[in-house]
Amino acid sequence: MGKISQVAAKYIINAMIEIDGVVDRPDVIGAIFGQTEGLLGADLELRELQRSGRIGRIEVNLGTKSGKTQGEILIPSSLDKAETSIVGAALEIIQRIGPCNSKVKVTKIEDVRVNKRNTVIGRAKELLQDMMDDVIPDSQVLSDEVAYSVRVMEIQEYGKSRLPCGPNIENSDEIVVVEGRADVLNLLKYGIKNAIAMNGTSVPEEIVDLSKKKTLTVFVDGDRGGDLIVKELLTSTNIDFVTKAPDGKEVEELTSKEVHKALRSKITAEQAKLEMEEKPEKISNNRQDIKRPNYRQSNRQYQRTPYRKIKIGEDQKNKFKDMLNDLIGTRGSYILDENLNILGKVPITEIESTIKSLADGIYAIVFDGIIDKNMVNAAEKSSVKFMVAMDSKIEDSETRISILKSNDLE
């Protein structure tokens, strides 16, 4: 049987050697064999163990510095634990190599199988993760994937503006007008195939034409943006009914129950106009909430009451500017109290959740990003007075919050 390698060994003896002089590798190996010869008995004679393959090739790595030699000794072993420990201890009796004094210290006996076991476990975890990633999905996942694929195939485009719509737009006498493509997809999910999207806040010509020929129900998000779209449609088209998603929700995220409840609760366009005259900020989604019109005032011209804004002083403006400059490139935000003290700094992805968790006590929010309607909705509910950011998708006139963009602080 030949000599074993470290790969086939169960244990590896690791030892450090220090020599008061300059020696070569063969001198050390010779000392190991020579000075342990006959010490451990015939069964543990190093030369015989190496011939039988129970001790592997002895590795000696040396380095010389300032007339002294230091290095390491590695001895692979397929003996059992006790025998390997005896061989390791025997190395420490080596006190001279050639004419030089030496000292050998066994630092550890490494169990090669532990490392192999750890490698196996690590690889097994990777293989298991691959299996889980590629595993056949359960029936619900398959059903959802098929349903989504069908909805995507069913969605079509209408007119020159290529408005996303369901397949029954031409054949249906009643049309549901929504804000965007995602809303159409969600309604298709629940079997409503006569929806069409405006794709923005401006009213496309196709919607105007459809309002002359068909019965139109406007179904918008439960936010300020939805109110603005309804107002625009009431003034430029002949829509028949209006309904909204629950406050703070969007049509694209509604459940089947919420969608059908909203459509059942639709109100007439005339009722929506009266509500906007009496309460411009809100269109009711519940028939019981509809107020009787005040006929003395019903013919007056609707005028939107401007929001009262807190005037910003020069000191506040400079502080907002400094904070915004400090945040550039961080994608972070400062949450401020009424004295413009920083209550905390959070990533912009956590602004909405932070507003909801604090509920009140937030005076201003300064962040390295763009203000959108979801942020504004959350901030309005918590009575935030200022939102300061690099840019905004919401105009200052659309909310009671004072919105400041970077160029407003120059």
N, C-alpha and C positions, 0 to 999 in steps of 0.2 A: 504493500500500500504506500502510495506517495504522500508527500507532505500536504497538510491541509492549508487552505488559504483562510484569510480573515472572513471571507464570505461564508465558508462552511463552518466556522467556529461558533461555539455557544457563548464563550466568554473571551474578553480581551483584557490582559493584564497591562495596566498603564503604570510606568515607573519613571521617575526623574533621576538622573545621574549627574553628579558633580565630581570633577577630577582635578586635582592640584597639579596640572601639567598638560602637555599636549600629547594626545594619543589619537589613533585612528579607529575607525569602526571595527575592523577585524580584531583589534586588541580587546575591545569590550566584549565582543561575541565570544572570543576565546576564553576570557575570564569567566563569563557566565557558565560555559560548559565545564571549564577546568575546576573552578572553585566550588561548584555544586556537585561534582562527581563523587559518588559514594555517600553523599550526605543524606539522601532521602531513601536509600534502599533501592533494590533492583527494579521494583515496580514503578518508581518515579524518577528513574534515571533520564535526564533530559535528552540525551542522544537516542536512547531507545524509544522514548515517547515520540521523538520527531520522526524516527524511521517508521514507526507504526502509524503515523498520521494523527496521533492524539495531541501533539503540540505542533503548531504551524511554524512558518518561517519567522524567525526573530528579526524584527525591524529595529535598527538603531539609527537615530538621527542626531548628529553632533554639530556643535558650533564652538569656535575657539575665540576667546576674548581675554586680553591682558595675560596671556600665558596660561590660562585655565580653560578647561573644556567642560561644556555643559550640554545636556541633551535629554532625549527621552528614549525609553525602551518600550516596545509593544510586542507582546507575546500572545498570539491567538491560541485558544485551548478548547478542546472538545471533551475534556475531563469533566467530572462532576464538580459541584461547588467546593466541596471540602478539599479535593485534590488540587484544584486550581488555586485555592487560597494557600495551600502548602507551598506550591511552586512559587507563588508570588512572594511569600515570606522568605523563601530561600534566597531570593535575589538580594535581600537586604544584608546578607552576611558578607557580600563582596566589599572588601575594604581596600584592596589595592588592584591597580591595573598596570602591569609592567612595573616600573620603578615609582609610580605615582600613587599617592593616597587617593581614595575615592569614597564616595558616599552614595548609596542607592536608597531611594524612598518610593515605595509603591503608593501612588496617589489614589488609585481606584481600580476595581475590577468591574468592567462594564459587561452587563448582560446584553449580548447582541440581539437576543430574541425580543427584548422589550422594545428596542428601536424598530425591529421588523414588525412587531405587533402594532405599534403606534402607526407605522406606515400603512399597514393593512387596514386599521380602523379608519384612518383619514381617507384612504382611497375608497373604502366601503361606503363612507358617508357621501362622497362625491357621486358614486354610482347610484346610491339610493336616491339622491336628489335628482339625478338625471332621469331615473325611472319615474319619480313623482311628477317631474315637469312634463314628461312625455306620456304619462298614463292616460288611458282612455277616460274622458270626462264622464261624470254621472249623467243620468237621463235629463235632469233639469238643465244642466249646462248645455247639453246637446240641443234640447228644445229651445233654449234662449238663443243659441247661435243660429239655428234654422229660422226661428221667427224673425230675428234681426235681419238675416239675409233676405228673407221674403219682403220685409218692409222696405229695405234699400232697393230691391228690384221693383217694388210697386211705386215708389216715389217717381214723379215725373216733373216736367217743366212746362210752364204755361206762358204763352205770349212772347212778345219781343224782349221783355225784361227777364225771361226765363225764370219765372217765379216757381220755387219748389211747391209741389202740390200732390194730392192724392189722385188715384186713377179715375174717380167719379166726378171730377169737376164739370165736364161737359154735360153729363147725363143727369146730374142732380139739380133739383130746383132750389135747394137750400145749400148755402156755402158757409163754411166756418173760416173766418179770416184770423190768422195767427201772426206772430211776429217773425219767426225764423224757421229755417229748415228743421232744426232739432224738434221744434214744436210739432211740425207735420209728422215727423217720424214717430213721436210719442203717441199722437192720435191714431196713426196707422196701427200701432201696436194694440190698441183697444178697439180696432175694427171701424174707426171713423175715417172714411176714405174720400170725404168731400171737403178737405181742408186745403187752404192755400196760404202761403207765407208772403208777407209784404217785403221782407228782406231789407228792413230799415225803417226809419221814422217817417220818411216822405212817402206819399201815397202814389203808387204806380198807376199808370193809365188803365192797366188791365183791371185793377180793383174798382176804379170808377166805372168802367164799362159793365163789369159784372153786377155792380150795385143797381144798375138800371134794368137788368134783365132777371136777376135772381134775388132770393131772400138771403140777406147777409147777416150773419151773427159774428160780431167781433169778440174774440177770446184772447185777452192779453194777460201779461204777468201782473202779479199783485204788488206793484210798486209804482213809484212816481212816473217812471218811463211809460208804463202801461196807460196811465191817465192821460199823458200827453198825446199818445197815439190815438186814443179814443177821441180826444178833443179835435185832433186834426181830421179824423175820419168824419166826425159829425158835421164839420164845416165844409168838407169838400166832396162828400159822397152821399148816396141815399141808403145808408145802412139801416137795418131794421131792428136788430137786437144787440145788446152789449152784455158781456159777462167777464168776470176776472178770476184769476187764480186766487187762492187764499193769500192774505197779507204776507209779504216776504217770500212767497214762493213763485217759481216760474212754471209755465205750462209744460216745458220739457221734462220737469221732474215730478209731475203729478202722477198719482196712482189712478187705476181705472175708476175707483169709487169717487175720487176727487174730481176727475174729468167729467164724469156723468152728472155729478151733483152740481158742478158749476154750470153745465149746459142746461140743466133743468131749472136753474135759478136765474136764467137770463132775464134782463129787463128790456123794455122797449127803448128805442133811441130817444123818444120824447121824454121818457122818465129820466134817462141818463142826462139829457140836457138840463132838465130842472134840477137834478141833484148837483150838477156842476155849477149851476148858478147859486144854489144855496150853500153848497160845500164844495168849492172848487178843488180842494185837495183830495177828495175821496168820492168814488162811485160805489154805491152799495152793491153787495153781491147777495143780499137777502131781501126778499120781497117785504118781509115784515118791517125792515128798516126804512122803507120808502116813505118819505114825508109827503103829505098833501101839498100840492102847489099853492103858493100865495098868488092868487089871480091878479091882485093889484100890482104885483111886481113881475109877473111872468113875461110881460112884453118888453121889459127893460133890456138894454144891450148888456151882454155879459162882459164884465171887466175883471181881470185877474188881479187880486190884491197882492201887491208886492210884499215879500218877506222883510221883516225888520231885521237888519243886520247890526252886529256890534262893530262900531268903528274901530279900526286898528290905528294905534298910535305909532309914532316913529320908532320908539324904543322897542315895542313889540315886533314891529316889522324887521328891525335889525337883528333881534334875537332869533326870529324865525329864519332869517337869511343865514345867520351863522350856523344854526343847527342843521339846516338843509345842506349847506356846504360841507359840514362835518360828516354827513351821512353819504355823500356821493360815492358810489362804487361799493357800498356795504350791503345794499339791499335790505337795510334795516330801518327801524322806525323808533321815534321817541314818543312816549306817552306823557303828556304834560298836565299839571294841575292849573288852577286859576292864576297862580303866581308864576306860571311858566317854569316851575320846578319839574325836573324829569322824574316821573314816577317809575319809569322802567324803559328798557330798550328791548324790542322784540323784532324778529324777522318779519318782513312784510307779509309773508304767508300766514302769520299768526295774528294779524291785526284784528280781523273780524272776531275770532274766538276770544281775544283779549278784551275787546270792547264788551262782548256779551258777558264775560266772567266778572268784569268790574262793575257792570251795570250803570253806575253813575260815578261822578267825581272826576271824569275826564273833561278837561277844558279844550285841549287841542291835541292834534296828532300831526307830527312832522315825519315824512318818510321819503325814502329814495325809490320812487315808483310813480305809477299813474293812478289817479283816483277813478274808481268805477262805481257803478250804481249799487253793487252789493255792499261795498264799503260805506257808501253814503247812507243806505238804508239802515245798516247796523248802527252807524254813528247818530242818525236822527233819533232812533229809539233810546239812545243813551244820553241825549241832550248835549252832544259835543258841539262846541261853538265854532271851532276852526279846524280845517283840514289843509295842510300845506304839503305840496308834493312837486315833483319835477313837471308833471303835466296832468291834465284831467280830461276824462271823457264826458264829464257832467259840467254843464254851465252853472255859474254862480246863481243865476236867476231861477234855476230848477229846484233849488233846495234852500231850506232855512239855515243851513250851515254855510259859513263864510269860507269859500274855496279860494285858496291862493296858490298860483303856480309860480315856478321859479322866476319867470319874466315879470311877474307882478311885484317882485321884491327888489327889482333893480332900482 
